[in-house]
Amino acid sequence: MALDPMCGVGTAYSVRCGILASATVASMASGAPEAALRSHYAARLLHTFRAHLEARRVLYASTRLGEDWRDEVGAAERGLSTLPPSGLAPARYRLSEFDLIAC
């Protein structure tokens, strides 16, 4: 993933994913089931990355700034095509402040 200052959502997604990663590791350290936590983290990370690529695709498709931006649309579309189908299973955990809580 690369910094995407034009889209404006990449930094926020990165911060939220960092918080989720920290909460996941802390939950594992406190004895919560590692496999379930890893699965939850991976699903949320893929969902977030898909949302970021979709936001980029929409933003860049609406620009009139030239060929470079069409290349960015193509890059986002190629990235989306490599991800598994969207659709999250019901969440097994939720963030409360900076902690993961089982649902």
C-alpha positions in Angstrom: 0.0 0.0 0.0 1.2 3.5 -0.7 0.4 6.9 0.7 -2.4 8.4 -1.3 -2.6 12.1 -0.4 -5.1 12.9 -3.3 -7.8 10.5 -2.1 -7.5 11.6 1.5 -8.7 8.3 3.1 -5.5 6.3 3.1 -4.0 7.8 6.3 -7.3 7.3 8.2 -7.5 3.7 7.1 -3.9 3.2 8.1 -4.4 4.5 11.6 -7.6 2.4 12.1 -5.7 -0.7 10.9 -2.9 0.1 13.3 -5.3 0.4 16.2 -6.9 -2.9 15.2 -3.5 -4.6 14.9 -2.5 -3.4 18.3 -5.8 -4.5 19.9 -5.4 -7.9 18.1 -1.9 -8.5 19.5 -3.0 -7.4 23.0 -5.9 -9.8 22.9 -3.7 -12.6 21.9 -1.2 -11.8 24.6 -4.1 -11.9 27.2 -5.0 -15.4 26.1 -7.9 -14.9 23.6 -8.1 -17.5 20.8 -5.3 -16.6 18.3 -6.8 -18.3 15.2 -10.1 -16.4 15.6 -8.3 -13.1 16.2 -6.1 -13.6 13.1 -9.1 -14.5 11.0 -11.0 -11.4 12.2 -8.0 -9.1 11.6 -7.4 -10.5 8.1 -11.1 -10.1 7.2 -11.2 -6.5 8.5 -7.9 -5.6 6.8 -9.1 -6.9 3.4 -12.4 -5.1 3.8 -10.6 -1.8 4.6 -8.2 -2.2 1.7 -11.1 -2.9 -0.7 -12.9 0.2 0.6 -9.8 2.3 0.1 -9.3 1.0 -3.5 -12.9 1.6 -4.3 -12.7 5.2 -3.0 -9.6 5.8 -5.1 -11.2 4.3 -8.2 -14.3 6.6 -7.8 -12.2 9.7 -7.1 -9.7 9.3 -9.9 -12.4 8.3 -12.4 -14.0 11.6 -11.8 -10.9 13.7 -12.4 -10.0 15.5 -15.7 -6.3 15.7 -14.9 -4.9 13.5 -17.7 -3.5 10.1 -18.4 -1.7 9.7 -15.1 -5.1 9.6 -13.3 -6.5 7.1 -15.7 -3.5 4.9 -14.9 -4.4 5.3 -11.2 -8.0 4.1 -12.0 -6.6 1.1 -13.8 -4.2 0.4 -10.8 -7.2 0.5 -8.4 -9.3 -1.8 -10.6 -6.4 -4.3 -11.0 -6.0 -4.3 -7.2 -9.7 -4.8 -6.7 -9.6 -7.8 -9.1 -7.0 -9.5 -7.0 -9.0 -9.4 -3.7 -11.4 -12.1 -2.7 -15.1 -11.2 -3.2 -16.4 -8.6 -0.8 -18.9 -9.4 1.9 -17.9 -9.7 5.5 -19.0 -12.5 7.8 -20.6 -11.2 10.9 -18.0 -9.7 13.2 -16.7 -11.9 16.0 -15.1 -8.9 17.7 -15.6 -5.2 18.0 -13.3 -2.4 19.0 -14.1 -0.6 22.2 -11.6 2.2 22.6 -8.4 0.4 21.9 -9.5 -3.1 23.0 -11.1 -6.0 21.1 -14.3 -7.3 22.7 -15.9 -10.6 21.6 -19.4 -10.0 20.2 
